[in-house]
Structures are given as C-alpha cells and as structure tokens.
Amino acid sequence: MTTPHLPDDLTVHIERGLADLRDLVALPSVSAQGRMLPETAAAVRALLETEGFTVHEVPGDVAPVLIAEAGEGPATLLIYNHYDVQPEDPLALWDSPPFELTERDGRLYGRGASDDKGEFASRLAAVRAVKARHGGRLPLRVRWLIEGEEEVGSPSLDRVVREQAEHLHADGCWWEFGSRTDEGRPIAYLGLKGILAVELRCRVAASDLHSSLGAVVDNPLYRLARAVASIRDEVGRVTIPGFLDGLHAPSDADLDAIRRVPGHGESTYGTYAVTRPLGTPPEYHHRLNLMPVVNVNGWGGGYQGAGSKTVLPAEGFVKLDFRLVPGQDPARVVELLRAHLNAQGLDDIQIVELETHQHPARADAGHPFVQACLAAAREASGHDPIVNPSSGGSGPMFPFMDALGGLPCVAMGIGNSGGRAHAPNENVRRADFEYGVHFGVALLERLARGS
C-alpha cells in the first residue's frame, strides 16, 4: 500500500484518536439488545465537549441522538456517525475479546473498530489536528449528528433530522462509512439505495392436510412460488407493472464515474464462488449502482426434515427485500405489489411490511462538495478515488437530503475489504485509520479555504 508521507504533526492526534477508539470499543453499545447506549452516548458527548463542541441530546426511540456544533467560518460541514454496534455473537469465533481493542499484524480488532467507532474517532482526531494548526480555533463550522440506533434501522432519525433541521443545515455531509482498496485507493459512495422488506404469507386451511387432498385443495407454497416467479424475470429485472416508472435519470457525471470504476465484479464473484452472475460483465457497476432489484431472502412452510412426509401444508411464507433507486417510494412499491398480486389471482396472499423502510438517495457526482471530498482523498492517499454514485446497500441518507435542501452526502472512510464489519474479528487497518485522519484534515482545510 502506497500513501503520501504522513504530516509529522498528525502523529500525536492519531495516537490520541486510537486511545479514544480503545475506550469506545470497551463500551458494548449493542442497540439490538439495548446495552450500554446511554453510557456510550455520554462518553461520546464528553469527547466532543472537550473539543469545544456544544452538544444537544435528543431522545430517540432506542437511544439518545447527539447533535453537536463547533467552529465558525465560510463553510459548514455536517458529519453523520453512529455509536451503536452489532452483537458480538458468535463469541467463539473471535480471536480476541470483542470489546477490547487488540492490535495484530497492523490491524486493530474489536466490535466497532471500523463500524462505526473507528470512523468517529478518526474524524475527531482530524478536528483536533486542524484546531492545533489554527491556534486552537476551528476555521469552519462543523455540525455533527451521532445516533445510537443505526444498527436497528435508525427508527428515530427521520423525525430527528426534520425536527432539528435548523441545527443541521450545511454545505455537505460526510457520511458514516467508506473504505480503501488493498492498494490504498479510496472508495467513495455518493448515495444509498432505498429498502423495503416484506413477507408474503398464504394460508389455505386451519391445519396441515394429508397430501392426497392436493387433488382438491390448493397448496400455499405453490401459490407463493407463483407470486415470486411473477415479480422478476430471469435476468433480475423486476416485472411488477409501474415499478420502473419515474426513475430519476443519472447525470452525465454519474455515468462517467461508473465507467471509471475498475473491474467487473471479479473480486465479489471470486470471494463467494458465484456460479450464476446476473448481467454481462460491463453491466456490473451500472447494475450495482443504479438498478432496483428484488431479493428472495427466505422461504418457509411445510415439512423440512429428513426423508419425505406426504403433507399438504396449511400455510407458508416468503421474505423479500426490494432495493430501490431515486424516484421510487417504498409505500408506492407496496401498492404496486398488491395490485400485481391481485391481477395474478393471488389476492389471498397477505403482504406484511417488515422493519423500517428507507428511501433511496443519491448526490450528483459533479457537485462542488463531492469534488472537494475527492480532492481531499486524492491529497491524503496519493491515488485517484474510485467513485460509486450509489452503494448497492441501504441506509438512512434520504432524510438528510430531503429535509436539508438536497444536501449532498459523501461516504468516505477507513474500512477495508477484510474488515469483517458485523462479523467476528471486525477490524480496521492502522494505515487506514492514519489515512482517515489525514483525509479529514485535508477536507476540513479545503472547505475552510473555500477550495
């Protein structure tokens, strides 16, 4: 991995940032289990207040949301992070204690080391470094929203962003994640797909029946199979009427960015030994960034044990998720799905909405804030960034763009392909943490200069 020389004055801030990370990893702030959330919020608040931030705490449905502000100048940067983490299970697969930051072979292991406490700690270290360069003054306004519910779908975030909009307006938002390639090339994401998770349920009787009655009683698994087969074609295109209407066209800058992304998914296909890729190789990044899809996540009902059991199940279910792109609304997709199933004679199939939905969001690759982020990444890494107009995944970016006047959001961070986020042995490379501090300093300085 090749990177520019790290400025000497950043070393002390990097080490202090790693100490912060060690303290934060020690707090098991697992939102799915409601563990240590107020305590971790208090620890984050103390770190911010020590650096001169005024911090306002907003109650959330699951955990406190922190809104902080410091500095003044010609530009305003909003930063979004979260302090909650995934459960550590299965514990036996960790090579070191999950809530004890442990360094091995240039990697720092621990739950939250990357997602998302490492991101927060590296950004706070960058703020300290910029203040030190300017005699203790922060030469731009930095606003920060840090929540504790991201790992459970951010149920409070839309409400909080809209209620607190006056405290969150900015020139751009530095989003909570990002990564670098093994060679040290930064990867930027300018948006997130939306998501809608549903369960289709079908019942034909009060209890399971003898399968001989299949001659006179319909089968719920067959009906579900008909439903699933009717909503997608063999190349992955969703076939629900109206589903593809009104999609926002990508800009020329978006399309140019996609053309410049290297490779055609070889790493993904190789890592997972994929035997049935969808689309032709040149379509890979276009599909991942811009194509809405439906996924079958799970299927249940009937006999699942060894051997045969001649049974006609009374009920069954299928779990689906839709990944959406700008121009699509989760509520509208539910309406279209219902109408489509009814038109297929499948009006008895129930649609149950699951978890929190997310709307899609995408910034224009040509926006000046986006370009400032890319220039800072180039300065800190010595490489041209890889720019993805959208991540293939989903998250709560839409409220920021929608409630804050089209605020552009850019995800750039310190993750790596072997970072194991959400899995045992989650980690961040020390070199990427150092880069993250360097990038943060370069971005803050660039925004303060207006360049």
C-alpha positions as CSV (number, residue, x, y, z in Angstrom):
1,M,0.0,0.0,0.0
2,T,1.5,3.3,-1.1
3,T,0.4,6.6,0.5
4,P,1.9,10.1,0.7
5,H,4.1,10.9,3.7
6,L,2.0,11.5,6.7
7,P,2.5,15.0,8.1
8,D,4.5,14.9,11.3
9,D,2.1,17.0,13.2
10,L,-0.6,14.3,12.8
11,T,1.1,11.6,14.7
12,V,0.1,12.8,18.2
13,H,-3.5,13.2,17.1
14,I,-3.6,9.7,15.5
15,E,-2.3,8.1,18.8
16,R,-4.9,10.1,20.8
17,G,-7.6,9.0,18.3
18,L,-6.6,5.4,18.8
19,A,-6.8,5.8,22.6
20,D,-10.3,7.2,22.1
21,L,-11.2,4.2,19.9
22,R,-9.9,1.8,22.6
23,D,-12.1,3.5,25.2
24,L,-15.2,3.4,22.9
25,V,-14.7,-0.2,21.9
26,A,-14.7,-1.2,25.6
27,L,-18.4,0.0,25.8
28,P,-20.7,-2.8,24.4
29,S,-23.2,-0.4,22.9
30,V,-25.4,-3.1,21.2
31,S,-28.6,-1.4,20.1
32,A,-30.3,-4.7,19.2
33,Q,-30.1,-5.6,22.9
34,G,-30.3,-2.2,24.5
35,R,-26.9,-2.5,26.1
36,M,-24.8,0.5,27.3
37,L,-26.4,3.0,25.0
38,P,-26.9,6.0,27.4
39,E,-23.4,5.3,28.8
40,T,-21.8,5.3,25.3
41,A,-23.7,8.5,24.4
42,A,-22.3,10.1,27.5
43,A,-18.8,9.1,26.6
44,V,-19.1,10.5,23.0
45,R,-20.6,13.7,24.4
46,A,-17.7,14.1,26.8
47,L,-15.2,13.7,23.9
48,L,-17.0,16.3,21.8
49,E,-17.4,18.8,24.7
50,T,-13.7,18.5,25.5
51,E,-13.0,19.8,21.9
52,G,-15.3,22.8,22.3
53,F,-18.5,21.4,20.8
54,T,-21.8,22.4,22.1
55,V,-23.8,19.2,22.4
56,H,-27.6,18.9,22.4
57,E,-29.1,15.5,23.2
58,V,-32.4,14.5,21.6
59,P,-34.3,11.4,22.9
60,G,-34.6,8.6,20.5
61,D,-36.9,5.6,20.4
62,V,-34.0,3.3,21.3
63,A,-31.0,5.6,22.2
64,P,-30.1,9.2,22.6
65,V,-29.2,11.2,19.4
66,L,-26.4,13.8,19.8
67,I,-26.3,17.0,17.8
68,A,-23.1,18.9,18.2
69,E,-21.6,22.2,16.8
70,A,-18.3,24.0,17.0
71,G,-16.2,26.5,15.0
72,E,-17.1,29.2,12.6
73,G,-16.1,30.2,9.1
74,P,-17.2,30.5,5.5
75,A,-18.2,26.8,5.2
76,T,-20.3,24.4,7.2
77,L,-19.7,20.6,7.3
78,L,-22.2,18.2,8.7
79,I,-20.8,14.8,9.8
80,Y,-23.0,11.8,10.4
81,N,-21.9,8.8,12.6
82,H,-23.4,6.3,15.0
83,Y,-22.1,4.9,18.3
84,D,-24.1,1.7,18.4
85,V,-22.7,-1.7,17.2
86,Q,-23.8,-5.1,16.2
87,P,-24.0,-8.0,18.7
88,E,-20.7,-9.8,19.2
89,D,-22.2,-13.3,18.6
90,P,-20.9,-15.9,17.9
91,L,-18.3,-15.2,20.6
92,A,-16.4,-18.4,20.0
93,L,-15.3,-17.2,16.6
94,W,-13.4,-14.1,17.9
95,D,-9.6,-14.5,18.2
96,S,-9.5,-11.8,20.9
97,P,-12.1,-10.2,23.2
98,P,-14.7,-8.3,21.1
99,F,-14.8,-5.3,23.4
100,E,-11.1,-5.0,23.9
101,L,-9.2,-3.2,21.1
102,T,-6.4,-5.6,20.1
103,E,-3.6,-5.0,17.5
104,R,-2.2,-7.8,15.4
105,D,-0.2,-7.5,12.2
106,G,-1.2,-3.9,11.6
107,R,-4.9,-4.4,12.2
108,L,-6.9,-3.3,15.2
109,Y,-9.6,-5.8,16.2
110,G,-12.8,-5.1,18.2
111,R,-16.5,-4.6,17.7
112,G,-17.0,-1.1,16.3
113,A,-13.3,-0.8,15.4
114,S,-14.5,0.0,11.9
115,D,-18.3,0.3,12.1
116,D,-18.6,3.0,13.3
117,K,-16.5,4.0,16.3
118,G,-13.3,3.9,14.3
119,E,-14.8,6.3,11.8
120,F,-15.9,8.7,14.6
121,A,-12.5,8.5,16.4
122,S,-10.5,9.2,13.3
123,R,-12.7,12.2,12.4
124,L,-12.5,13.7,15.9
125,A,-8.7,13.3,15.7
126,A,-8.8,15.3,12.4
127,V,-10.8,18.0,14.1
128,R,-8.1,18.2,16.9
129,A,-5.3,18.4,14.3
130,V,-7.0,21.2,12.4
131,K,-7.6,23.2,15.6
132,A,-3.9,22.7,16.6
133,R,-2.9,24.1,13.2
134,H,-5.1,27.2,13.8
135,G,-4.1,28.1,17.3
136,G,-7.0,26.2,18.9
137,R,-9.6,27.6,16.5
138,L,-11.7,25.6,14.1
139,P,-11.8,27.7,10.9
140,L,-15.2,26.4,9.7
141,R,-18.4,25.4,11.3
142,V,-18.6,21.6,12.0
143,R,-22.0,20.2,12.8
144,W,-22.2,16.5,13.9
145,L,-25.2,14.1,14.3
146,I,-24.3,10.9,16.1
147,E,-27.1,8.4,16.8
148,G,-27.3,5.1,18.6
149,E,-29.9,3.3,16.5
150,E,-28.3,2.8,13.1
151,E,-27.8,-1.0,13.6
152,V,-31.5,-1.4,14.3
153,G,-32.7,0.7,11.3
154,S,-32.5,4.2,12.6
155,P,-36.2,4.4,13.7
156,S,-35.8,7.9,15.2
157,L,-33.6,9.5,12.6
158,D,-36.1,10.8,10.1
159,R,-38.1,12.5,12.8
160,V,-35.0,14.0,14.5
161,V,-33.5,15.3,11.2
162,R,-36.7,17.0,10.3
163,E,-37.3,18.4,13.8
164,Q,-33.7,19.6,14.2
165,A,-33.2,20.8,10.6
166,E,-32.2,24.3,11.6
167,H,-29.2,22.9,13.5
168,L,-28.1,20.6,10.7
169,H,-28.0,22.7,7.5
170,A,-24.6,22.6,5.9
171,D,-22.7,22.7,2.5
172,G,-22.3,19.0,2.5
173,C,-22.4,15.9,4.7
174,W,-19.6,13.5,5.4
175,W,-21.3,10.1,5.7
176,E,-20.5,7.5,8.3
177,F,-18.7,4.8,6.3
178,G,-16.3,4.3,3.4
179,S,-13.3,2.2,2.5
180,R,-10.0,1.8,0.7
181,T,-8.7,-0.9,-1.6
182,D,-5.9,-3.2,-0.6
183,E,-3.6,-0.8,-2.6
184,G,-4.8,2.2,-0.6
185,R,-7.1,3.7,-3.2
186,P,-10.1,5.5,-1.6
187,I,-13.6,4.3,-2.5
188,A,-16.4,6.9,-2.4
189,Y,-20.1,6.4,-2.3
190,L,-22.4,9.3,-3.2
191,G,-25.7,7.6,-2.3
192,L,-27.6,4.6,-0.9
193,K,-30.4,2.5,-2.3
194,G,-33.7,2.5,-0.5
195,I,-35.0,-0.7,1.0
196,L,-38.4,-2.2,1.6
197,A,-38.6,-5.6,3.4
198,V,-41.9,-7.6,3.2
199,E,-43.2,-11.0,4.0
200,L,-45.7,-12.7,1.7
201,R,-48.0,-15.1,3.7
202,C,-50.5,-17.6,2.4
203,R,-52.9,-19.9,4.3
204,V,-55.3,-22.4,2.7
205,A,-56.6,-24.4,5.7
206,A,-56.7,-24.4,9.5
207,S,-54.1,-27.2,9.8
208,D,-51.9,-29.3,7.6
209,L,-53.6,-31.9,5.5
210,H,-52.8,-35.3,4.0
211,S,-51.2,-34.7,0.6
212,S,-53.8,-36.9,-1.1
213,L,-56.1,-33.9,-0.7
214,G,-53.8,-32.0,-3.0
215,A,-56.2,-33.0,-5.8
216,V,-59.0,-30.8,-4.2
217,V,-57.1,-28.3,-2.0
218,D,-54.7,-25.7,-3.3
219,N,-51.1,-25.5,-2.0
220,P,-49.9,-22.3,-0.3
221,L,-46.3,-23.0,-1.3
222,Y,-47.3,-23.3,-4.9
223,R,-49.2,-20.0,-4.7
224,L,-46.2,-18.3,-3.2
225,A,-44.0,-19.8,-5.9
226,R,-46.3,-18.3,-8.5
227,A,-46.1,-14.9,-6.8
228,V,-42.3,-14.9,-6.6
229,A,-42.0,-16.1,-10.2
230,S,-44.2,-13.3,-11.4
231,I,-42.3,-10.4,-9.9
232,R,-38.8,-10.9,-11.5
233,D,-37.5,-12.2,-14.8
234,E,-34.5,-14.4,-15.5
235,V,-32.1,-11.5,-15.8
236,G,-33.1,-9.9,-12.5
237,R,-35.4,-7.2,-13.8
238,V,-38.5,-6.5,-11.6
239,T,-41.6,-7.1,-13.7
240,I,-44.3,-5.6,-11.4
241,P,-46.2,-3.1,-13.6
242,G,-45.3,0.5,-12.7
243,F,-42.2,-0.5,-10.6
244,L,-39.8,1.1,-13.0
245,D,-41.8,4.2,-13.7
246,G,-40.5,7.7,-12.8
247,L,-36.9,6.6,-12.0
248,H,-34.5,9.6,-11.8
249,A,-32.1,9.6,-14.6
250,P,-28.4,9.5,-13.6
251,S,-26.3,12.6,-14.5
252,D,-23.6,12.5,-17.1
253,A,-21.1,12.8,-14.2
254,D,-22.7,9.7,-12.6
255,L,-22.4,7.7,-15.7
256,D,-18.8,8.8,-16.3
257,A,-18.0,7.8,-12.7
258,I,-19.4,4.3,-13.2
259,R,-17.4,3.9,-16.4
260,R,-14.3,4.6,-14.5
261,V,-14.8,2.1,-11.7
262,P,-12.3,-0.7,-12.3
263,G,-13.1,-4.3,-12.9
264,H,-16.4,-6.1,-13.5
265,G,-17.0,-7.7,-10.1
266,E,-14.3,-10.3,-10.2
267,S,-13.5,-9.9,-6.5
268,T,-17.1,-10.4,-5.5
269,Y,-17.6,-13.4,-7.7
270,G,-14.4,-15.0,-6.7
271,T,-14.7,-14.4,-3.0
272,Y,-18.2,-16.0,-2.9
273,A,-17.6,-18.6,-5.7
274,V,-20.6,-17.3,-7.5
275,T,-21.9,-19.7,-10.2
276,R,-24.8,-17.6,-11.6
277,P,-23.9,-13.9,-12.1
278,L,-26.6,-11.7,-13.5
279,G,-26.0,-9.4,-16.5
280,T,-22.9,-9.2,-18.7
281,P,-19.6,-8.1,-17.2
282,P,-19.7,-4.5,-18.4
283,E,-23.1,-4.1,-16.7
284,Y,-21.8,-5.0,-13.2
285,H,-21.3,-1.5,-11.7
286,H,-24.2,0.0,-13.6
287,R,-26.5,-2.6,-12.0
288,L,-25.0,-2.3,-8.6
289,N,-25.3,1.5,-8.5
290,L,-28.4,2.2,-10.5
291,M,-30.6,-0.9,-10.9
292,P,-33.5,-1.6,-8.5
293,V,-33.9,-5.3,-7.5
294,V,-36.0,-7.7,-5.6
295,N,-34.4,-10.4,-3.5
296,V,-35.9,-13.6,-2.0
297,N,-34.4,-13.7,1.5
298,G,-36.1,-16.8,2.8
299,W,-38.9,-19.3,2.3
300,G,-40.8,-21.4,4.9
301,G,-43.6,-23.8,5.2
302,G,-44.3,-27.5,5.1
303,Y,-42.1,-30.3,6.0
304,Q,-38.3,-29.5,6.4
305,G,-36.9,-32.7,7.9
306,A,-35.1,-35.7,6.5
307,G,-36.9,-38.0,4.1
308,S,-40.4,-37.5,2.9
309,K,-43.6,-36.5,4.6
310,T,-46.7,-36.6,2.5
311,V,-48.3,-33.5,3.8
312,L,-50.1,-30.5,2.2
313,P,-49.0,-27.6,4.3
314,A,-51.7,-25.2,5.6
315,E,-49.6,-22.1,5.3
316,G,-46.3,-20.7,4.1
317,F,-44.3,-17.5,3.8
318,V,-41.6,-15.9,1.7
319,K,-39.4,-13.0,2.8
320,L,-38.4,-10.4,0.2
321,D,-36.4,-7.2,0.1
322,F,-36.6,-4.6,-2.6
323,R,-33.6,-2.3,-3.2
324,L,-34.8,1.0,-4.6
325,V,-33.3,3.9,-6.5
326,P,-34.2,7.6,-6.6
327,G,-37.7,8.1,-8.0
328,Q,-39.1,5.1,-6.0
329,D,-41.1,5.3,-2.8
330,P,-41.4,2.2,-0.5
331,A,-45.1,2.9,0.2
332,R,-45.8,3.1,-3.5
333,V,-44.0,-0.2,-4.1
334,V,-46.3,-1.9,-1.6
335,E,-49.3,-0.6,-3.5
336,L,-47.9,-1.8,-6.8
337,L,-47.1,-5.2,-5.4
338,R,-50.6,-5.6,-4.0
339,A,-52.2,-4.6,-7.3
340,H,-49.9,-7.0,-9.2
341,L,-50.7,-10.0,-7.0
342,N,-54.4,-9.3,-7.2
343,A,-54.1,-9.2,-11.0
344,Q,-52.5,-12.6,-10.9
345,G,-55.4,-14.1,-9.0
346,L,-53.3,-14.1,-5.8
347,D,-55.4,-11.7,-3.8
348,D,-55.4,-14.2,-0.8
349,I,-51.6,-13.7,-0.3
350,Q,-51.0,-11.3,2.5
351,I,-48.3,-8.6,2.4
352,V,-46.7,-7.9,5.8
353,E,-44.2,-5.0,5.9
354,L,-41.1,-5.6,8.0
355,E,-38.8,-3.3,9.9
356,T,-38.1,0.3,9.0
357,H,-38.1,1.3,5.3
358,Q,-35.5,3.5,3.8
359,H,-36.0,5.8,0.8
360,P,-33.2,6.0,-1.8
361,A,-30.8,9.0,-2.0
362,R,-28.0,10.0,-4.4
363,A,-25.9,13.1,-4.8
364,D,-24.7,14.4,-8.1
365,A,-21.1,13.4,-8.8
366,G,-20.5,16.9,-10.2
367,H,-21.5,18.8,-7.1
368,P,-18.7,21.0,-5.7
369,F,-18.8,19.4,-2.2
370,V,-18.4,16.0,-3.9
371,Q,-15.4,17.3,-5.8
372,A,-13.9,18.7,-2.6
373,C,-14.1,15.3,-0.9
374,L,-12.5,13.6,-3.9
375,A,-9.7,16.2,-4.0
376,A,-9.0,15.7,-0.3
377,A,-9.0,11.9,-0.7
378,R,-6.5,12.3,-3.6
379,E,-4.3,14.5,-1.4
380,A,-4.3,12.1,1.6
381,S,-3.9,8.9,-0.3
382,G,-1.9,9.7,-3.4
383,H,-4.5,7.9,-5.6
384,D,-7.5,8.9,-7.6
385,P,-10.6,7.8,-5.7
386,I,-13.0,5.2,-7.1
387,V,-16.4,6.9,-7.2
388,N,-19.7,4.9,-6.9
389,P,-22.8,7.1,-7.5
390,S,-24.6,4.8,-5.1
391,S,-23.8,1.9,-2.8
392,G,-25.6,-1.3,-3.5
393,G,-26.7,-1.2,0.1
394,S,-29.1,0.9,2.0
395,G,-29.2,3.3,4.9
396,P,-30.8,6.5,6.4
397,M,-29.4,9.0,4.0
398,F,-32.7,10.2,2.4
399,P,-33.9,12.4,5.4
400,F,-30.7,14.4,5.2
401,M,-31.0,15.1,1.5
402,D,-34.8,15.6,1.6
403,A,-35.1,17.8,4.8
404,L,-31.9,19.8,4.3
405,G,-32.5,21.2,0.8
406,G,-30.8,18.5,-1.3
407,L,-27.8,18.3,1.0
408,P,-25.1,16.2,-0.9
409,C,-23.8,13.3,1.2
410,V,-20.4,11.6,0.5
411,A,-19.4,8.3,2.2
412,M,-15.6,8.1,2.5
413,G,-13.9,6.3,5.4
414,I,-11.5,3.8,6.8
415,G,-13.0,0.4,6.1
416,N,-11.2,-2.4,4.1
417,S,-12.3,-5.5,2.2
418,G,-11.2,-7.7,5.1
419,G,-12.7,-5.5,7.8
420,R,-15.4,-8.1,8.8
421,A,-18.0,-5.4,9.8
422,H,-20.9,-7.1,11.6
423,A,-18.9,-10.3,11.9
424,P,-16.4,-11.8,14.4
425,N,-12.9,-10.2,14.2
426,E,-14.2,-6.9,13.0
427,N,-11.1,-4.8,12.3
428,V,-9.6,-1.7,10.8
429,R,-6.0,-1.4,9.4
430,R,-3.8,1.0,11.3
431,A,-2.7,2.5,8.0
432,D,-6.4,3.2,7.1
433,F,-7.0,4.9,10.4
434,E,-4.0,7.1,9.8
435,Y,-5.3,7.9,6.3
436,G,-8.7,8.7,7.7
437,V,-7.2,11.4,10.0
438,H,-5.1,12.7,7.1
439,F,-8.2,12.8,4.8
440,G,-10.3,14.6,7.5
441,V,-7.6,17.3,7.9
442,A,-7.4,17.7,4.1
443,L,-11.1,18.0,3.8
444,L,-11.6,20.4,6.7
445,E,-8.8,22.7,5.5
446,R,-10.0,22.6,1.9
447,L,-13.6,23.6,2.9
448,A,-12.3,26.3,5.2
449,R,-10.3,27.8,2.3
450,G,-13.3,27.5,0.0
451,S,-11.5,25.4,-2.5
